Amino acid sequence: MTWSLPEPMLTVAVNSSVLPPGWAAEPKWDGFRAQLAVHTGGRVLLRSRQGTDMTGSFPELRAAALGQLPPDTGLDGVM
């Protein structure tokens, strides 16, 4: 079985009275948009929206994920 993360969620165009037609927007908070996944067997992957592996840059998140999240968990958000 091949293990992989889903594609990151991106903004999509919606009808809005505050945006021009065809535009999309989302708030950008200071930090990183990333996906975190815990694989059965203890593997943790943290990747950017562009697919860059950021796991080594955030060892505290890896340790927290292993200690607090069940296997086969995936999170998508801003950190």
N, CA, C and O atoms as a CHARMM CRD file, in Angstrom:
* protein
*
  316
    1    1 MET  N      0.83200  -1.17800   0.00000 PROA 1      0.00000
    2    1 MET  CA     0.00000   0.00000   0.00000 PROA 1      0.00000
    3    1 MET  C      0.87700   1.24200   0.00000 PROA 1      0.00000
    4    1 MET  O      1.82400   1.33900   0.78100 PROA 1      0.00000
    5    2 THR  N      0.56900   2.17600  -0.86000 PROA 2      0.00000
    6    2 THR  CA     1.30200   3.44000  -0.92400 PROA 2      0.00000
    7    2 THR  C      0.63400   4.44600   0.00300 PROA 2      0.00000
    8    2 THR  O     -0.58900   4.58100   0.01200 PROA 2      0.00000
    9    3 TRP  N      1.44300   5.14300   0.77500 PROA 3      0.00000
   10    3 TRP  CA     0.93200   6.12500   1.72300 PROA 3      0.00000
   11    3 TRP  C      1.21100   7.51100   1.18900 PROA 3      0.00000
   12    3 TRP  O      2.34800   7.82100   0.83400 PROA 3      0.00000
   13    4 SER  N      0.18100   8.36000   1.12500 PROA 4      0.00000
   14    4 SER  CA     0.39300   9.72100   0.64300 PROA 4      0.00000
   15    4 SER  C     -0.64100  10.64800   1.25800 PROA 4      0.00000
   16    4 SER  O     -1.69900  10.20900   1.70800 PROA 4      0.00000
   17    5 LEU  N     -0.32300  11.91800   1.27100 PROA 5      0.00000
   18    5 LEU  CA    -1.26000  12.93900   1.74700 PROA 5      0.00000
   19    5 LEU  C     -2.15400  13.38800   0.60200 PROA 5      0.00000
   20    5 LEU  O     -1.74200  13.34000  -0.55700 PROA 5      0.00000
   21    6 PRO  N     -3.37200  13.82400   0.90500 PROA 6      0.00000
   22    6 PRO  CA    -4.21200  14.40100  -0.14500 PROA 6      0.00000
   23    6 PRO  C     -3.65300  15.74700  -0.58100 PROA 6      0.00000
   24    6 PRO  O     -2.80500  16.32300   0.10100 PROA 6      0.00000
   25    7 GLU  N     -4.11500  16.23600  -1.69200 PROA 7      0.00000
   26    7 GLU  CA    -3.70100  17.56300  -2.13800 PROA 7      0.00000
   27    7 GLU  C     -4.19300  18.60300  -1.13400 PROA 7      0.00000
   28    7 GLU  O     -5.27000  18.43000  -0.56200 PROA 7      0.00000
   29    8 PRO  N     -3.43600  19.68000  -0.90100 PROA 8      0.00000
   30    8 PRO  CA    -3.88100  20.70000   0.04400 PROA 8      0.00000
   31    8 PRO  C     -5.14800  21.39200  -0.44800 PROA 8      0.00000
   32    8 PRO  O     -5.39100  21.50400  -1.65000 PROA 8      0.00000
   33    9 MET  N     -5.94500  21.85100   0.50800 PROA 9      0.00000
   34    9 MET  CA    -7.14100  22.59800   0.16100 PROA 9      0.00000
   35    9 MET  C     -6.72500  24.00100  -0.26900 PROA 9      0.00000
   36    9 MET  O     -5.92800  24.65000   0.41000 PROA 9      0.00000
   37   10 LEU  N     -7.25300  24.46400  -1.37900 PROA 10     0.00000
   38   10 LEU  CA    -6.95500  25.79500  -1.88500 PROA 10     0.00000
   39   10 LEU  C     -8.24100  26.60100  -1.96600 PROA 10     0.00000
   40   10 LEU  O     -9.33900  26.04700  -1.91900 PROA 10     0.00000
   41   11 THR  N     -8.09500  27.91000  -2.08800 PROA 11     0.00000
   42   11 THR  CA    -9.28000  28.74700  -2.23300 PROA 11     0.00000
   43   11 THR  C     -9.93900  28.48700  -3.57900 PROA 11     0.00000
   44   11 THR  O     -9.28000  28.09100  -4.54000 PROA 11     0.00000
   45   12 VAL  N    -11.21900  28.70800  -3.63400 PROA 12     0.00000
   46   12 VAL  CA   -11.97500  28.56200  -4.87700 PROA 12     0.00000
   47   12 VAL  C    -12.84200  29.80100  -5.07300 PROA 12     0.00000
   48   12 VAL  O    -13.23200  30.45900  -4.11000 PROA 12     0.00000
   49   13 ALA  N    -13.13100  30.10200  -6.31200 PROA 13     0.00000
   50   13 ALA  CA   -13.96000  31.26400  -6.61900 PROA 13     0.00000
   51   13 ALA  C    -15.39100  31.02700  -6.14200 PROA 13     0.00000
   52   13 ALA  O    -15.94100  29.94000  -6.32100 PROA 13     0.00000
   53   14 VAL  N    -15.98500  32.04300  -5.53800 PROA 14     0.00000
   54   14 VAL  CA   -17.38500  32.00100  -5.09600 PROA 14     0.00000
   55   14 VAL  C    -18.03900  33.33200  -5.44000 PROA 14     0.00000
   56   14 VAL  O    -17.35500  34.33800  -5.62600 PROA 14     0.00000
   57   15 ASN  N    -19.33700  33.33200  -5.52100 PROA 15     0.00000
   58   15 ASN  CA   -20.05400  34.58400  -5.71100 PROA 15     0.00000
   59   15 ASN  C    -20.05100  35.34000  -4.39000 PROA 15     0.00000
   60   15 ASN  O    -20.49500  34.81700  -3.36800 PROA 15     0.00000
   61   16 SER  N    -19.55200  36.56700  -4.41200 PROA 16     0.00000
   62   16 SER  CA   -19.46800  37.37600  -3.20300 PROA 16     0.00000
   63   16 SER  C    -19.65500  38.83200  -3.56800 PROA 16     0.00000
   64   16 SER  O    -19.14300  39.30400  -4.58300 PROA 16     0.00000
   65   17 SER  N    -20.38500  39.53100  -2.73700 PROA 17     0.00000
   66   17 SER  CA   -20.60200  40.95600  -3.00500 PROA 17     0.00000
   67   17 SER  C    -19.36600  41.79700  -2.71600 PROA 17     0.00000
   68   17 SER  O    -19.30300  42.95300  -3.13600 PROA 17     0.00000
   69   18 VAL  N    -18.38100  41.24700  -2.00900 PROA 18     0.00000
   70   18 VAL  CA   -17.18100  42.01000  -1.66300 PROA 18     0.00000
   71   18 VAL  C    -15.97700  41.67900  -2.55000 PROA 18     0.00000
   72   18 VAL  O    -14.93600  42.32600  -2.43300 PROA 18     0.00000
   73   19 LEU  N    -16.10300  40.67900  -3.43700 PROA 19     0.00000
   74   19 LEU  CA   -15.01500  40.30100  -4.33500 PROA 19     0.00000
   75   19 LEU  C    -15.46300  40.43300  -5.78200 PROA 19     0.00000
   76   19 LEU  O    -16.62800  40.18200  -6.09000 PROA 19     0.00000
   77   20 PRO  N    -14.55800  40.82500  -6.67400 PROA 20     0.00000
   78   20 PRO  CA   -14.89500  40.84700  -8.09700 PROA 20     0.00000
   79   20 PRO  C    -15.21800  39.44200  -8.60100 PROA 20     0.00000
   80   20 PRO  O    -14.71700  38.46800  -8.03900 PROA 20     0.00000
   81   21 PRO  N    -16.03100  39.31000  -9.63400 PROA 21     0.00000
   82   21 PRO  CA   -16.37100  37.99200 -10.17500 PROA 21     0.00000
   83   21 PRO  C    -15.11400  37.18800 -10.54200 PROA 21     0.00000
   84   21 PRO  O    -14.18300  37.72700 -11.14100 PROA 21     0.00000
   85   22 GLY  N    -15.09300  35.90400 -10.18300 PROA 22     0.00000
   86   22 GLY  CA   -13.97400  35.02900 -10.50700 PROA 22     0.00000
   87   22 GLY  C    -12.81000  35.08500  -9.53800 PROA 22     0.00000
   88   22 GLY  O    -11.82900  34.36500  -9.72300 PROA 22     0.00000
   89   23 TRP  N    -12.88800  35.91600  -8.51400 PROA 23     0.00000
   90   23 TRP  CA   -11.80600  36.03100  -7.53500 PROA 23     0.00000
   91   23 TRP  C    -12.02900  35.08100  -6.37300 PROA 23     0.00000
   92   23 TRP  O    -13.15800  34.68300  -6.09000 PROA 23     0.00000
   93   24 ALA  N    -10.94100  34.72100  -5.70200 PROA 24     0.00000
   94   24 ALA  CA   -10.99200  33.89600  -4.49400 PROA 24     0.00000
   95   24 ALA  C    -10.09500  34.53800  -3.44900 PROA 24     0.00000
   96   24 ALA  O     -9.10300  35.18600  -3.78100 PROA 24     0.00000
   97   25 ALA  N    -10.44900  34.35400  -2.19400 PROA 25     0.00000
   98   25 ALA  CA    -9.64400  34.95200  -1.12100 PROA 25     0.00000
   99   25 ALA  C     -9.75600  34.09700   0.13000 PROA 25     0.00000
  100   25 ALA  O    -10.75300  33.40900   0.34800 PROA 25     0.00000
  101   26 GLU  N     -8.70600  34.15400   0.95000 PROA 26     0.00000
  102   26 GLU  CA    -8.73100  33.53700   2.27000 PROA 26     0.00000
  103   26 GLU  C     -7.80400  34.35700   3.15400 PROA 26     0.00000
  104   26 GLU  O     -6.85300  34.95700   2.65200 PROA 26     0.00000
  105   27 PRO  N     -8.05800  34.39800   4.46200 PROA 27     0.00000
  106   27 PRO  CA    -7.16100  35.16000   5.33700 PROA 27     0.00000
  107   27 PRO  C     -5.77100  34.53300   5.36500 PROA 27     0.00000
  108   27 PRO  O     -5.64800  33.30900   5.33800 PROA 27     0.00000
  109   28 LYS  N     -4.74300  35.33900   5.41700 PROA 28     0.00000
  110   28 LYS  CA    -3.36500  34.84700   5.52800 PROA 28     0.00000
  111   28 LYS  C     -2.82100  35.33500   6.85600 PROA 28     0.00000
  112   28 LYS  O     -2.48700  36.50900   7.01400 PROA 28     0.00000
  113   29 TRP  N     -2.73700  34.42900   7.79900 PROA 29     0.00000
  114   29 TRP  CA    -2.19100  34.74700   9.09800 PROA 29     0.00000
  115   29 TRP  C     -0.67600  34.56500   9.03200 PROA 29     0.00000
  116   29 TRP  O     -0.17500  33.83400   8.17800 PROA 29     0.00000
  117   30 ASP  N      0.04900  35.22600   9.92600 PROA 30     0.00000
  118   30 ASP  CA     1.48700  34.99300   9.97900 PROA 30     0.00000
  119   30 ASP  C      1.72500  33.52900  10.31000 PROA 30     0.00000
  120   30 ASP  O      1.09000  32.98100  11.21000 PROA 30     0.00000
  121   31 GLY  N      2.61800  32.91100   9.60200 PROA 31     0.00000
  122   31 GLY  CA     2.90900  31.50800   9.84200 PROA 31     0.00000
  123   31 GLY  C      2.98800  30.72900   8.54800 PROA 31     0.00000
  124   31 GLY  O      3.23400  31.30000   7.48500 PROA 31     0.00000
  125   32 PHE  N      2.78100  29.42600   8.63600 PROA 32     0.00000
  126   32 PHE  CA     2.89600  28.52800   7.50000 PROA 32     0.00000
  127   32 PHE  C      1.58900  27.77800   7.29100 PROA 32     0.00000
  128   32 PHE  O      0.95000  27.34900   8.25200 PROA 32     0.00000
  129   33 ARG  N      1.20100  27.62300   6.04500 PROA 33     0.00000
  130   33 ARG  CA     0.09400  26.72300   5.69500 PROA 33     0.00000
  131   33 ARG  C      0.73400  25.36800   5.47600 PROA 33     0.00000
  132   33 ARG  O      1.64400  25.23600   4.65800 PROA 33     0.00000
  133   34 ALA  N      0.27000  24.35800   6.19700 PROA 34     0.00000
  134   34 ALA  CA     0.92000  23.05400   6.10800 PROA 34     0.00000
  135   34 ALA  C     -0.07100  21.92500   6.35500 PROA 34     0.00000
  136   34 ALA  O     -1.15200  22.12400   6.90800 PROA 34     0.00000
  137   35 GLN  N      0.33500  20.73200   5.92600 PROA 35     0.00000
  138   35 GLN  CA    -0.38400  19.50100   6.22500 PROA 35     0.00000
  139   35 GLN  C      0.50700  18.64500   7.10600 PROA 35     0.00000
  140   35 GLN  O      1.71200  18.53200   6.87800 PROA 35     0.00000
  141   36 LEU  N     -0.10400  18.04600   8.11500 PROA 36     0.00000
  142   36 LEU  CA     0.61400  17.14300   8.99900 PROA 36     0.00000
  143   36 LEU  C     -0.07900  15.78900   8.93000 PROA 36     0.00000
  144   36 LEU  O     -1.30400  15.71200   9.01200 PROA 36     0.00000
  145   37 ALA  N      0.68700  14.74200   8.78400 PROA 37     0.00000
  146   37 ALA  CA     0.12400  13.39600   8.72700 PROA 37     0.00000
  147   37 ALA  C      0.92500  12.46500   9.62300 PROA 37     0.00000
  148   37 ALA  O      2.15400  12.52000   9.67000 PROA 37     0.00000
  149   38 VAL  N      0.19600  11.60500  10.33500 PROA 38     0.00000
  150   38 VAL  CA     0.81200  10.56800  11.16000 PROA 38     0.00000
  151   38 VAL  C      0.46200   9.23600  10.51400 PROA 38     0.00000
  152   38 VAL  O     -0.71000   8.89800  10.34900 PROA 38     0.00000
  153   39 HSD  N      1.48500   8.49500  10.15500 PROA 39     0.00000
  154   39 HSD  CA     1.31200   7.21500   9.46700 PROA 39     0.00000
  155   39 HSD  C      1.42100   6.08000  10.47900 PROA 39     0.00000
  156   39 HSD  O      2.16600   6.17000  11.45400 PROA 39     0.00000
  157   40 THR  N      0.67100   5.01600  10.23400 PROA 40     0.00000
  158   40 THR  CA     0.81600   3.80900  11.04500 PROA 40     0.00000
  159   40 THR  C      2.27400   3.37600  10.98900 PROA 40     0.00000
  160   40 THR  O      2.84400   3.27500   9.90300 PROA 40     0.00000
  161   41 GLY  N      2.87400   3.12400  12.11500 PROA 41     0.00000
  162   41 GLY  CA     4.28200   2.75200  12.15600 PROA 41     0.00000
  163   41 GLY  C      5.16200   3.88000  12.66100 PROA 41     0.00000
  164   41 GLY  O      6.37800   3.71000  12.76200 PROA 41     0.00000
  165   42 GLY  N      4.57200   5.04000  12.98500 PROA 42     0.00000
  166   42 GLY  CA     5.33400   6.11400  13.59900 PROA 42     0.00000
  167   42 GLY  C      5.93500   7.14500  12.66700 PROA 42     0.00000
  168   42 GLY  O      6.69300   8.00000  13.12500 PROA 42     0.00000
  169   43 ARG  N      5.63100   7.10300  11.38800 PROA 43     0.00000
  170   43 ARG  CA     6.15300   8.11700  10.46800 PROA 43     0.00000
  171   43 ARG  C      5.27300   9.36600  10.53500 PROA 43     0.00000
  172   43 ARG  O      4.04600   9.27300  10.49900 PROA 43     0.00000
  173   44 VAL  N      5.90900  10.53200  10.63100 PROA 44     0.00000
  174   44 VAL  CA     5.21000  11.81100  10.62300 PROA 44     0.00000
  175   44 VAL  C      5.72500  12.61600   9.44800 PROA 44     0.00000
  176   44 VAL  O      6.93000  12.65800   9.19700 PROA 44     0.00000
  177   45 LEU  N      4.82100  13.25300   8.73300 PROA 45     0.00000
  178   45 LEU  CA     5.19900  14.10700   7.60600 PROA 45     0.00000
  179   45 LEU  C      4.50500  15.44800   7.75800 PROA 45     0.00000
  180   45 LEU  O      3.29100  15.51800   7.94900 PROA 45     0.00000
  181   46 LEU  N      5.28900  16.50800   7.67000 PROA 46     0.00000
  182   46 LEU  CA     4.77700  17.87400   7.67500 PROA 46     0.00000
  183   46 LEU  C      5.21600  18.49100   6.36500 PROA 46     0.00000
  184   46 LEU  O      6.41300  18.60600   6.10300 PROA 46     0.00000
  185   47 ARG  N      4.26100  18.89200   5.53700 PROA 47     0.00000
  186   47 ARG  CA     4.65100  19.44100   4.24200 PROA 47     0.00000
  187   47 ARG  C      3.92000  20.75400   3.97100 PROA 47     0.00000
  188   47 ARG  O      2.81200  20.99200   4.45200 PROA 47     0.00000
  189   48 SER  N      4.58700  21.59100   3.18200 PROA 48     0.00000
  190   48 SER  CA     4.01200  22.87700   2.80500 PROA 48     0.00000
  191   48 SER  C      2.95900  22.68000   1.71800 PROA 48     0.00000
  192   48 SER  O      2.80700  21.58800   1.16900 PROA 48     0.00000
  193   49 ARG  N      2.24100  23.75100   1.42200 PROA 49     0.00000
  194   49 ARG  CA     1.24200  23.70900   0.35900 PROA 49     0.00000
  195   49 ARG  C      1.87000  23.33900  -0.98100 PROA 49     0.00000
  196   49 ARG  O      1.21900  22.73400  -1.83300 PROA 49     0.00000
  197   50 GLN  N      3.12600  23.70200  -1.16200 PROA 50     0.00000
  198   50 GLN  CA     3.84400  23.39800  -2.40100 PROA 50     0.00000
  199   50 GLN  C      4.41200  21.98100  -2.41100 PROA 50     0.00000
  200   50 GLN  O      4.95900  21.54300  -3.42300 PROA 50     0.00000
  201   51 GLY  N      4.28600  21.25700  -1.29100 PROA 51     0.00000
  202   51 GLY  CA     4.76800  19.88300  -1.22800 PROA 51     0.00000
  203   51 GLY  C      6.15200  19.72800  -0.61600 PROA 51     0.00000
  204   51 GLY  O      6.68400  18.61900  -0.58000 PROA 51     0.00000
  205   52 THR  N      6.74500  20.81700  -0.13300 PROA 52     0.00000
  206   52 THR  CA     8.07200  20.76100   0.48200 PROA 52     0.00000
  207   52 THR  C      7.99100  20.07300   1.84600 PROA 52     0.00000
  208   52 THR  O      7.14000  20.41800   2.66600 PROA 52     0.00000
  209   53 ASP  N      8.86400  19.11100   2.08800 PROA 53     0.00000
  210   53 ASP  CA     8.91000  18.42300   3.37800 PROA 53     0.00000
  211   53 ASP  C      9.50700  19.36400   4.42300 PROA 53     0.00000
  212   53 ASP  O     10.66800  19.75800   4.30900 PROA 53     0.00000
  213   54 MET  N      8.72800  19.72500   5.43200 PROA 54     0.00000
  214   54 MET  CA     9.17200  20.64500   6.48900 PROA 54     0.00000
  215   54 MET  C      9.33100  19.93000   7.83000 PROA 54     0.00000
  216   54 MET  O      9.53000  20.58300   8.85400 PROA 54     0.00000
  217   55 THR  N      9.24600  18.61100   7.83800 PROA 55     0.00000
  218   55 THR  CA     9.25800  17.83800   9.08000 PROA 55     0.00000
  219   55 THR  C     10.50300  18.13500   9.91800 PROA 55     0.00000
  220   55 THR  O     10.39800  18.32900  11.12900 PROA 55     0.00000
  221   56 GLY  N     11.65900  18.17100   9.29700 PROA 56     0.00000
  222   56 GLY  CA    12.90500  18.39900  10.02100 PROA 56     0.00000
  223   56 GLY  C     13.02300  19.78100  10.62700 PROA 56     0.00000
  224   56 GLY  O     13.80000  19.97700  11.56200 PROA 56     0.00000
  225   57 SER  N     12.27200  20.74300  10.11800 PROA 57     0.00000
  226   57 SER  CA    12.32800  22.10900  10.63900 PROA 57     0.00000
  227   57 SER  C     11.48100  22.30600  11.89000 PROA 57     0.00000
  228   57 SER  O     11.62100  23.31700  12.57800 PROA 57     0.00000
  229   58 PHE  N     10.60400  21.34900  12.19200 PROA 58     0.00000
  230   58 PHE  CA     9.70500  21.48000  13.33300 PROA 58     0.00000
  231   58 PHE  C      9.69300  20.18600  14.15300 PROA 58     0.00000
  232   58 PHE  O      8.67100  19.50200  14.20800 PROA 58     0.00000
  233   59 PRO  N     10.82900  19.84000  14.79700 PROA 59     0.00000
  234   59 PRO  CA    10.89400  18.58700  15.55000 PROA 59     0.00000
  235   59 PRO  C      9.88700  18.52500  16.69900 PROA 59     0.00000
  236   59 PRO  O      9.44500  17.44000  17.07600 PROA 59     0.00000
  237   60 GLU  N      9.52300  19.67900  17.25700 PROA 60     0.00000
  238   60 GLU  CA     8.55500  19.68700  18.35200 PROA 60     0.00000
  239   60 GLU  C      7.15700  19.27600  17.87800 PROA 60     0.00000
  240   60 GLU  O      6.40300  18.66300  18.63300 PROA 60     0.00000
  241   61 LEU  N      6.81000  19.61100  16.63900 PROA 61     0.00000
  242   61 LEU  CA     5.52300  19.18500  16.09300 PROA 61     0.00000
  243   61 LEU  C      5.52100  17.69000  15.81300 PROA 61     0.00000
  244   61 LEU  O      4.52000  17.00900  16.03700 PROA 61     0.00000
  245   62 ARG  N      6.64400  17.18500  15.32400 PROA 62     0.00000
  246   62 ARG  CA     6.75100  15.74300  15.08600 PROA 62     0.00000
  247   62 ARG  C      6.56300  14.98700  16.39100 PROA 62     0.00000
  248   62 ARG  O      5.79800  14.02400  16.45000 PROA 62     0.00000
  249   63 ALA  N      7.26000  15.42200  17.44100 PROA 63     0.00000
  250   63 ALA  CA     7.15600  14.75400  18.73900 PROA 63     0.00000
  251   63 ALA  C      5.73600  14.84400  19.29300 PROA 63     0.00000
  252   63 ALA  O      5.21600  13.85800  19.81600 PROA 63     0.00000
  253   64 ALA  N      5.10500  16.00600  19.18500 PROA 64     0.00000
  254   64 ALA  CA     3.73700  16.17800  19.68300 PROA 64     0.00000
  255   64 ALA  C      2.75900  15.30600  18.90000 PROA 64     0.00000
  256   64 ALA  O      1.85400  14.70800  19.48200 PROA 64     0.00000
  257   65 ALA  N      2.93900  15.23600  17.59100 PROA 65     0.00000
  258   65 ALA  CA     2.04400  14.41800  16.76200 PROA 65     0.00000
  259   65 ALA  C      2.15300  12.95000  17.14100 PROA 65     0.00000
  260   65 ALA  O      1.14200  12.25900  17.25500 PROA 65     0.00000
  261   66 LEU  N      3.37200  12.47500  17.33600 PROA 66     0.00000
  262   66 LEU  CA     3.55300  11.06500  17.71400 PROA 66     0.00000
  263   66 LEU  C      2.95900  10.77300  19.08900 PROA 66     0.00000
  264   66 LEU  O      2.42800   9.68800  19.32700 PROA 66     0.00000
  265   67 GLY  N      3.05300  11.74100  19.98200 PROA 67     0.00000
  266   67 GLY  CA     2.57600  11.52900  21.33700 PROA 67     0.00000
  267   67 GLY  C      1.08300  11.72600  21.53400 PROA 67     0.00000
  268   67 GLY  O      0.51400  11.22400  22.50300 PROA 67     0.00000
  269   68 GLN  N      0.43100  12.46500  20.61000 PROA 68     0.00000
  270   68 GLN  CA    -0.95400  12.84300  20.87300 PROA 68     0.00000
  271   68 GLN  C     -1.95900  12.48500  19.78100 PROA 68     0.00000
  272   68 GLN  O     -3.16400  12.53000  20.02700 PROA 68     0.00000
  273   69 LEU  N     -1.49500  12.13200  18.58300 PROA 69     0.00000
  274   69 LEU  CA    -2.42500  11.83800  17.49500 PROA 69     0.00000
  275   69 LEU  C     -2.40200  10.34600  17.15500 PROA 69     0.00000
  276   69 LEU  O     -1.34400   9.71800  17.16800 PROA 69     0.00000
  277   70 PRO  N     -3.56400   9.78900  16.85400 PROA 70     0.00000
  278   70 PRO  CA    -3.59600   8.36500  16.45800 PROA 70     0.00000
  279   70 PRO  C     -3.02600   8.17600  15.05900 PROA 70     0.00000
  280   70 PRO  O     -2.96500   9.12900  14.28200 PROA 70     0.00000
  281   71 PRO  N     -2.60600   6.95500  14.72900 PROA 71     0.00000
  282   71 PRO  CA    -2.11500   6.66900  13.38200 PROA 71     0.00000
  283   71 PRO  C     -3.17500   6.99100  12.32200 PROA 71     0.00000
  284   71 PRO  O     -4.37500   6.99400  12.59500 PROA 71     0.00000
  285   72 ASP  N     -2.69700   7.25700  11.12700 PROA 72     0.00000
  286   72 ASP  CA    -3.55300   7.57800   9.98100 PROA 72     0.00000
  287   72 ASP  C     -4.38000   8.83600  10.19200 PROA 72     0.00000
  288   72 ASP  O     -5.53200   8.91400   9.76800 PROA 72     0.00000
  289   73 THR  N     -3.77200   9.82900  10.86100 PROA 73     0.00000
  290   73 THR  CA    -4.39800  11.13800  11.07200 PROA 73     0.00000
  291   73 THR  C     -3.78800  12.13000  10.09400 PROA 73     0.00000
  292   73 THR  O     -2.57900  12.11400   9.86500 PROA 73     0.00000
  293   74 GLY  N     -4.60500  12.98100   9.52500 PROA 74     0.00000
  294   74 GLY  CA    -4.12700  14.05300   8.67000 PROA 74     0.00000
  295   74 GLY  C     -4.76000  15.37300   9.08900 PROA 74     0.00000
  296   74 GLY  O     -5.96600  15.44000   9.32500 PROA 74     0.00000
  297   75 LEU  N     -3.94800  16.41900   9.18000 PROA 75     0.00000
  298   75 LEU  CA    -4.41000  17.75100   9.53300 PROA 75     0.00000
  299   75 LEU  C     -3.94700  18.73200   8.47500 PROA 75     0.00000
  300   75 LEU  O     -2.84200  18.60700   7.94700 PROA 75     0.00000
  301   76 ASP  N     -4.78200  19.70500   8.16400 PROA 76     0.00000
  302   76 ASP  CA    -4.45500  20.75100   7.18900 PROA 76     0.00000
  303   76 ASP  C     -4.77000  22.07800   7.84700 PROA 76     0.00000
  304   76 ASP  O     -5.90800  22.30500   8.25900 PROA 76     0.00000
  305   77 GLY  N     -3.78700  22.95800   7.95600 PROA 77     0.00000
  306   77 GLY  CA    -4.06800  24.22800   8.60300 PROA 77     0.00000
  307   77 GLY  C     -2.87600  25.16800   8.60000 PROA 77     0.00000
  308   77 GLY  O     -1.87500  24.93800   7.92100 PROA 77     0.00000
  309   78 VAL  N     -3.01100  26.22500   9.37300 PROA 78     0.00000
  310   78 VAL  CA    -1.97100  27.24200   9.50500 PROA 78     0.00000
  311   78 VAL  C     -1.32200  27.07700  10.87000 PROA 78     0.00000
  312   78 VAL  O     -2.00000  26.92700  11.88700 PROA 78     0.00000
  313   79 MET  N     -0.01100  27.10700  10.87100 PROA 79     0.00000
  314   79 MET  CA     0.69900  26.98100  12.15400 PROA 79     0.00000
  315   79 MET  C      1.60200  28.15800  12.36200 PROA 79     0.00000
  316   79 MET  O      2.28600  28.23900  13.38300 PROA 79     0.00000
